[in-house]
Amino acid sequence: MLIVNVKKKGLYNMKTTALLFMVITEVIITGLTFYFFFKVLFIKPRIDVDEDSYTENDTPVKQ
């Protein structure tokens, strides 16, 4: 009964402009999120995967 009374008062009505603004904003934000996610996901590494960048810091092991 309370929901029916609230609907009659017009609290659930959203103006067309506000609805369009909300949908467009959500689409833009979601698109930017996916863009940067996939940009970072498929970025090429700066060094080779097989390259050990710490070889010059290693001390020789005495046997």
Buried (B, 14 or more C-beta within 10 A) or exposed (E): EEEEEEEEEEEEEEEEEEEEEEEEEEEEEEEEEEEEEEEEEEEEEEEEEEEEEEEEEEEEEEE
